[in-house]
Amino acid sequence: MTASIRQSLSADNIVAFIGDIFARRGGEEYLGEGVTMAEHMLQAAHLAEQSGGSDTIIVAALLHDIGHFTSEFGAFSMNDTQDRYHDAAGAVIVERFFPRVVTDCVRLHVAAKRYLCAVDPHYFAKLSPASVHSLRLQGGPMTDEEIARFSQNPNLEDVIKVRRVDDAGKIAGAHTPDFAHYAPLVQRIVDAHCMK
């Protein structure tokens, strides 16, 4: 995403910008999984909503992979031999318009996978083949030093919640609301944050 596009975004048009991404590019393949990008992100949001997640967690789950569409390094594929940093690219989009917890969930959902692989002996076995492949490119399980640093994040619990729905949101044929269902909630979060 170019700097001029980023600069043109505002609290008044960011939701329409995201909605346009879902409409134009949501049908793209999601990393070798049996769902599209939009299906994956909507499933994550729906799972967060169904489990009683807060509004910020629902929005973070919806937007966690937005960086696949906005990364200057392009979208990830199963043929990749290096990471494309979609987590950082997504954080750049949301950080101006959403509270820190949302930005942290977007920026750290990859790190959360690395963290869980290091601290939960059963977590790795639950990962899909695509997640295992991307884990290798993203640095593998965290070291003890990385775990200690990551554990200090004040939003750690919420980041882990989003990671869990990220992992679960890969069910082919699952029915979820579309982006329009979430758009008013996304706008409320943006308005509340930008009015501070």
C-alpha positions in Angstrom: 0.0 0.0 0.0 1.4 3.3 -1.0 1.9 6.2 1.4 -0.6 8.4 -0.5 -3.3 5.8 0.0 -2.5 5.6 3.7 -2.6 9.4 4.0 -6.0 9.5 2.2 -7.6 7.3 4.8 -9.7 8.9 7.6 -12.2 8.0 10.2 -14.9 8.8 7.7 -13.6 6.4 5.0 -11.6 3.6 6.7 -14.7 1.3 7.0 -15.6 1.8 3.3 -11.9 1.1 2.4 -11.9 -2.1 4.4 -15.3 -3.1 3.0 -14.0 -2.5 -0.5 -11.0 -4.8 0.2 -13.4 -7.5 1.3 -15.5 -7.1 -1.8 -12.7 -7.0 -4.3 -10.2 -9.4 -2.8 -12.0 -11.4 -0.2 -12.5 -14.3 -2.7 -8.8 -14.9 -2.9 -7.4 -18.2 -1.7 -6.5 -18.2 2.0 -3.0 -19.7 2.2 -3.8 -23.1 0.9 -6.7 -23.6 3.3 -10.3 -24.7 2.2 -11.7 -21.2 2.7 -11.2 -17.8 1.0 -9.6 -14.8 2.8 -13.0 -13.2 3.5 -14.5 -16.5 4.7 -11.5 -16.9 7.1 -11.7 -13.4 8.5 -15.5 -13.5 8.8 -15.3 -16.9 10.5 -12.8 -15.5 13.0 -15.1 -12.5 13.8 -18.2 -14.8 14.0 -16.4 -17.2 16.4 -15.4 -14.2 18.6 -18.9 -12.9 18.5 -20.5 -16.3 19.3 -18.1 -16.8 22.3 -19.2 -13.5 23.8 -16.1 -11.6 22.8 -16.0 -7.9 23.4 -16.6 -5.5 20.5 -12.9 -4.8 20.2 -12.1 -8.5 20.0 -14.7 -9.1 17.4 -13.3 -6.3 15.3 -9.7 -7.4 15.9 -10.7 -10.9 14.8 -12.3 -9.5 11.7 -9.3 -7.4 10.7 -6.4 -9.6 11.9 -5.4 -10.7 8.4 -6.0 -7.4 6.6 -2.3 -7.1 6.0 -2.4 -9.9 3.4 -4.1 -7.4 1.2 -2.0 -4.3 2.1 1.5 -5.7 2.5 4.1 -4.1 0.1 5.5 -7.6 -0.1 2.3 -9.1 -1.6 0.1 -12.0 -0.4 1.5 -15.1 1.2 1.5 -18.4 -0.8 2.4 -22.0 0.0 5.4 -21.6 -2.3 7.0 -18.8 -0.3 10.4 -19.2 1.2 10.3 -16.1 3.3 7.8 -14.2 5.5 5.7 -11.4 3.9 5.1 -9.6 7.2 1.3 -9.3 6.8 1.0 -8.8 10.6 3.1 -5.6 10.5 1.3 -4.4 7.3 -2.1 -4.8 8.9 -1.0 -2.9 12.0 0.0 0.0 9.8 -3.6 0.2 8.5 -5.4 -0.1 11.8 -3.2 1.8 14.3 -4.5 5.3 13.4 -8.2 4.3 13.7 -8.5 1.6 16.3 -7.5 1.2 20.0 -4.2 -0.3 20.9 -5.8 -3.7 21.8 -7.0 -4.0 18.2 -3.7 -3.0 16.8 -1.9 -5.4 19.1 -4.1 -8.3 18.0 -3.4 -7.5 14.4 0.3 -6.9 14.8 0.9 -9.8 17.2 -1.3 -12.6 15.9 1.7 -14.2 14.2 3.8 -13.8 17.3 1.0 -15.4 19.3 1.3 -18.5 17.2 5.0 -18.7 17.9 4.3 -18.1 21.6 1.7 -20.8 21.8 3.9 -23.3 20.0 6.5 -22.6 22.7 4.3 -22.7 25.8 1.5 -25.1 25.0 2.8 -28.6 24.2 -0.5 -29.5 22.4 -0.9 -26.4 20.3 1.5 -27.3 17.4 -0.4 -30.5 16.7 -3.6 -28.5 16.0 -2.1 -26.3 13.4 -3.0 -26.7 9.7 -0.3 -27.6 7.2 -0.4 -24.0 5.9 0.1 -22.7 9.5 3.0 -25.1 10.0 4.6 -23.8 6.8 4.2 -20.2 7.7 5.4 -20.9 11.2 8.7 -22.0 9.8 9.0 -18.7 7.7 8.0 -16.6 10.8 10.8 -17.9 13.0 9.4 -21.1 14.6 8.5 -21.3 18.3 9.6 -18.5 20.5 12.8 -18.7 22.5 12.7 -18.3 26.3 13.8 -14.7 25.9 11.1 -13.9 23.4 8.5 -15.6 25.6 9.5 -13.4 28.5 9.2 -10.2 26.4 5.9 -11.2 24.7 4.3 -12.2 28.1 4.7 -8.5 29.2 2.2 -7.2 26.7 -0.8 -5.8 28.6 -3.1 -7.1 25.9 -1.7 -10.6 25.9 -4.9 -12.3 26.8 -6.8 -10.6 24.0 -4.1 -11.3 21.5 -4.3 -15.0 22.4 -8.1 -14.9 22.0 -7.8 -13.6 18.5 -5.1 -16.2 17.7 -7.5 -19.0 18.8 -10.3 -17.8 16.6 -7.8 -17.3 13.8 -6.8 -20.9 14.1 -10.5 -22.1 14.2 -11.8 -19.9 11.4 -10.9 -22.3 8.5 -14.0 -24.4 8.1 -15.1 -24.9 4.5 -18.7 -24.1 3.9 -19.3 -22.5 7.3 -22.0 -19.8 7.2 -21.3 -16.4 8.8 -22.6 -12.9 8.5 -21.0 -10.8 5.7 -18.9 -7.7 6.2 -21.9 -5.5 6.1 -23.1 -7.1 9.4 -19.9 -5.9 11.1 -19.4 -2.6 9.4 -21.5 -0.6 11.9 -19.5 -2.1 14.8 -16.2 -1.3 13.1 -17.4 2.3 12.6 -18.4 2.6 16.3 -15.0 1.4 17.4 -13.3 3.8 14.9 -15.5 6.8 16.0 -14.9 6.1 19.7 -11.2 5.9 19.2 -10.8 8.9 16.9 -12.9 11.1 19.2 -10.5 10.8 22.1 
